[in-house]
Amino acid sequence: GDCRAGREGQQDAGERVSSRAVKADPDFLGEMAEAAREVARNELIAGTVAGFVCKLVEYPLDTIKVQAQTQSATGPRVSPITLLMQTIRTDGFFALYRGLPAPLLASMCESSVLFITYAFARRLISPAGVDPDDIPFGHKLACGSFSGVCVATILTPVELIKCRMQTTNTSAVRYTSSFDCFKHTVQEGGLKALFQGHVGTLCREVPGNAAWFGGYELGIRALTPTGGSKSDIHPAGLAASGALGGMCYWLMPFPFDVVKSKIQTGTHGLPAGVTANVPNVLKHVMATEGIKGLYRGCGLTVARAAPSNATLFVTYELMMRALRGQPLFGA
């Protein structure tokens, strides 16, 4: 989704205005707006850097995941490890980074959008004078789902290009570069062709990001010292919380990611004349490959989610601490 908010980001704005939040101060709105802009700017910078670092770490395993998902339903099954070795042996190590430019840029946008929209939603539903970090856990899940809706629009066209570049299925069209893939896709179907699989992306991102932020928040809650805040947590604790969030993200909506990949790469195997949409592809995979077909590549994906999301959240939080002038390694 990817190719993922913290307490202090909201406290930057909240602490400066909380004592005046319920007073009729003529300068209050201006002060609050400036504080909110500063928070958004910090989240934009931290989210962008985190997305860049995370994508470089996770992309090779993401390539293997797509290859596993888009194998022919009639041919012999090849394990992810075998796919990894075959790709390196046949095309070299850097083939694992085929199609990287578009998702790298998207990951930077995705992370910043996720953190900004999650923080915005929490501030929006927080009562006056209440720290957004203290809202009920269920409300945080709803804010995570809102972030998923926002980010899906960015991800769908980028992941379409990425998946088409990554697949090794012989029935899929081969392209020379990400730009070549983009050009031919638009020439053949117009701009709307870039949004093939958008419903599948939504089905993955809405519950996935609720689970992503939810898992991270649970980890942070467990590791925050009594009477302390997230800024007191050592980076190792942030990494553990990020790893938990990443694994939660993929365990819930993985079948929809499989369906999305098949739709976007044209490897769904539907008979001619049958519309390639989520319900039809879902039923076809169940009929031809069984439940295992909907979880092909899941183990590898969940395994790579731990280090990649640990990297993402640690980078994000350390960037936020640096921007706020806080100690990088906690109390």
N, C-alpha and C positions, 0 to 999 in steps of 0.2 A: 505497500500500500503501500524504507519504503518508505524493498530500494525501505524517534517519537518523543510541569509543568510545575511548577513548583510554587512553594509557599512564599519565598522571598520576593519573587517577581511581582506578586500581588501586594506584598507588604510595602514594596517601594512606594506604590501609590497610596495604599491604605493607611500606612502609619502617618504619612504627612498630613492626611486630611481627616483622619478618624475623629480627632478631637473637635473638629469644626463641622462634621458631616451633617449634624442636625441643626446647625445655627444658620440664621439668615444673614450670612456674611456676603457682601457684594463681591468679594474677591474669591469666594469659595469655588465657583464654577470654573473660573480661569485657572486656579491652582490645581483643581482636580483634572482638568483637561491636559494641562502641561505634564502632570505626574503620569497620567495615562499614556501620553505620547512617549514619555521616557521609558515606561515599562514596555510598550510595544516595540520601540526601537531596540531595546536590549534583547527582547525575545526574537526579533527578526535576525539580529546579528548572531546570537547564540544558536538559534535553530538552523540557520544557513550553514554555519561552520560544522555543526553536529551532523547535518545531513550529508555534507561532503565527505567527512571522515567515515561515517557509517557505510556509505555506499561503496567506497573503496575496499572496505573490509569484507562486506557480504556478497559482492557481486559474483565472484566465481562460483560460489555454491548456489546462487540464484540461477545462474545459467544451467547448472546441472539439474536443478529442480524443474525448470521449464522443459528440458530435454526428456526428463522422466515422465512428466505429465502429458507430453504430446507424442509419445511413442505410438506406433500403429497398433490398433486394437487386434489385428490379425497376425502380426509378426511375433517373433520370440521376444520375451521380456528381458530387458537388460537392467541390472542393478545400478543405482546411482554411482557406486564406486567404480564399476566397470565403465560407465559413461564418462566419468571423470578421467580415467586413465586413457580411454580411447580418444577423447578430445585432445588431451595433451600430446599423445603419441602421434595422432594424425595431423593436427593443425598447430601444435605448439601451445605453450602455456598461455600466451596472450589471447588465444582464441576464447579463453574463459571470460575475457573482457569484451567480447564481440557485442556491439550495440550499446556500449557504455555511455557515450556522450549525452544522449537524451535522458536516460534515467538518472545520470549524475546530476544534471541540472534540475531534473524533477525532484530528486531527493532533497536538494537544497531548498527548493520551493515548498515541497511537501512538509518537511520538518518545521519550517518557519510558519506555514499556514496552520499546522496542527497545534503548535504551542500558542500562537497568537489567538486562534479561535477558541481554544480550550480556556485560556485565561479570560478572554472577553466574555464567554458564556458564564463562567463562574462569577465574574464581577457583575454581570447583568442580573443574575438571579439572587445575588447576595443582598439581604436586607441592609439598610443603612447602618453603618457602624459595625457590621459583622465582617470579620476577616473571611475572604472567599475560601480559605483553606478549612474553615470550620463548618461549611455547609454539609448537610447529610451526605453519606456515601452514595446513596441512590441518585442524588442530584449530580454528583460528579460523574456517574456513569452516563447520565443523560447529556452532560456537557461533552463527554467523549464521543457519544453518538453524533452530536451536532458537528463536531470536528470532522467526523467521518464523512458526513454529507458534503461539507465544504471541500474536502480534499479530493473526493472521488472525481470531481470534474477535471481536476488537474491530472490525476493519475491515469485516467482511461486512455487518452490518446498516446501518452508516453509509454504505457505498458503494452499497448498494441504494437508499437514500433519495436520495443524491447523484445517481446515474445517472438515476433516474426524474425528478428535477427538471431535469436538464441536457438530456436528449434532446429533439430537435425532430422526431423521426419521427412522422408523423401517425397511425400505428397505435398509438402508445403512449398510455396514459392521461395526461391533463394534471392537475396538482394546483396548488392556489393557494399552498401554502407547504410547507415541510419537515414541519411538524406535521400538515398535512392529508394529506400522503403517508403519514406514519407511521400516522396514525389509520386511514385506509382500508385500508392493508396489513394491519394487525393485525385489523381487523374482518372482512376477507375470508378471511384464512388463519391467524389466531392468531399467537402470537409466533414460531412456527417459520417463518412466511412471511418474516420478516426475515432468515433465513439461506439464502434461495435464492441459489445461486451460491457457497456456502461452499467446495465442493470446488475450484471454479475459483480462488477466492481463495488457498486453500492451495497449489495448483499454481503460482501466481504468487509467493507470499510465501516459500515454503521455499527454492527455488533463487534467487529474486530477492535475498533478504537475505544469502544466502551470497555472492553476487556483489557486493552493495552494500558490505558490510563488507570483503570481500576486495579490491575495487578501491581502497577508501579506505586500507586497511592497506598495500597495495603503494605507493600514492602517498606515504604517510607514511614508509615505509621508505626510499624513494628520496631523500626530501628531508631526512631527519634527519641533521644533521652528525655526522661521525665522533666518537665519544665523547660525543655529546650526547643529547638526548631530544626528544620532540615539543614540549615547552615552548619549545624554541629555534627552532621554525619560525615564520616570519613568517605573518600571516593570509593573505597571497596564496598561500602554499604550501598552507595548509589548504584554501583555496577550490579550488585546482587538484585536490587529493586528493578533496575532496567531489564535485567535478564528475565526476571519473573514476568514483567509486563510483556516482553516480547514473546515468550512462550504462550502466555494467555491469549495474545492476539491471534496466533496461528491455530491454536487448538480448536477454537470455536468455528470459524467460517471457512476452513480449508476446502471443503467440497466445492464451494462457489469459486474459489480461486482456480481449481482444476477446470471447471466449466468455462470460466472466463478465458483461460489460456487456450482451450480448444476452440472456442468461438473466434478468438482474435487471430489464431494461426491457421484456421480453416482445417483443422485436423479432427473435427468432431465426428466425422463418419456418417452423418445423416444422409438419407437418400435424397436424390435430386428432387427439388420442389418443396422440401420440408424446411420451414423457416428455422434458421440457427438462432434460437433464443434460449434463455436459461431453462425454462421447463422442458423444452424438447431435448436439449442436450443432456440435461440431468436424467431424464427417463431413458435416453439411449445408452448412456454410460452404465446405468444400473442394469439395463437389459443385456448389454454385451460384455461388460467387465465386472459387474457386481459392485458391492460396496467398496471392495479393495481398489477399484478404479477411481473412486472419488477421494481416496487418501493416498494415491501414488505420489511419492516424494514427500509425504508429510513428516516422516521421521527426520529426514535430512533438513527439512525446512525448520522444524522446531529446534533441532540441534544448532543450526546456524543462527537462529533467532536469539539465542542466549548471548553469545559474544557480540553480535552486531548491535543488539539493543542495549547491552551493557555499555558498549562503546558510545552509542548515540547519547544516552542519558548522562553518562559521565562527562562527555564533551560539552553537552548543553549546560549542565549544572556548573561545571568549572568555568565556562565562559561567563555565565551569569554572575558567579562570585567575583570573577576578575572585573567585570563591568561595574559591579557595585563596590569594589574595593574591599571585599571580604577575604579572610584567610581561605586559601584554596583547599586545605586539608582538614577543615572543620575544627571544632573545639578540641 
